[in-house]
């Protein structure tokens, strides 16, 4: 073959080879491009599919829990009160509280016991449960019941002359609240989604125990008083009258407080309540009669069995 023909043939073969290579590479490039497009579409679809879940999770994490629902918990705190005790008697015991009625010569120097005061204090603690309704984003109404044990108690006494200077008389009074409870409504405002300020009030009840006695003090001896068919006999140094009473009283309560939702299902509260269980008294009866057939009596009036409570507590929200 001639040299120039060989060169022309070689160039022709190279062009055919390049064309074949170009044709062979074009499907590969197209396939790679298609894979890239599919991968991009799949990635976008996956992102679109995941974005609602991510948005939901973020929204849930940022939102505050609702206060609507049941809750229950415990509380502990302190209670205090003041009492003024005054006395009313029958015809014979009037001798103790109203000197000279009747008057007996040996008791001309008698000074009647006057109404006396004493303070009460103690601890209180128990359980509470209730239900809340959250109205919109700012208001809350609810109902709550609680029952608490109590060590609230106090006592007082007064000693006055009965035959001075050797003889005196002492009258003692005591009251305690064994336990108490309430059923109350609550109305509050959410100052933040997790902080509630509220007022509360409703029905209250509790067991109130009262005690009173009278004793004549001195070196020895005895005396008797009988008026209008009632009488008593007193031995010096011994209890002449005594009385105790324990009963469940009912009344009302009012107060307010604040509650902080420090976790989705837990809250801490601080609360003040004023509790009024109504009037309380005890009748003290003579332990021995004198001349008359009927034992003399007097009544120690404690006024209202009211008290103040300051307490803190924790609630679990169901």
Secondary structure, DSSP 8 states (H G I E B T S, - for coil): --HHHHHHHHHHHHHHHHHHHHHHHHHHHHHHHHHHHHHHHHHHHHHHHHHHHHHHHHHHHHS-----EEEEEEEEEEEEEEEEEEEEE-TTTHHHHSTTTT--GGGTT------EEEEEEEEEEEEEEEEEEEETTTEEEEEEEEEEEEEEEEEEEEEEEEETTTEEEEEEEEEEEEEEEEEEEEEEEEEETTEEEEEEEEEEEEEEEEEEEEEEESSS-EEEEEETTEEEEEETTSEEEEEEEEEEEEEEEEEEEEEEEEETTEEEEEEEEEEEEEEEEEEEEESS--SSSEE-EEEEEEEEEEEEEEEEEEEEE-
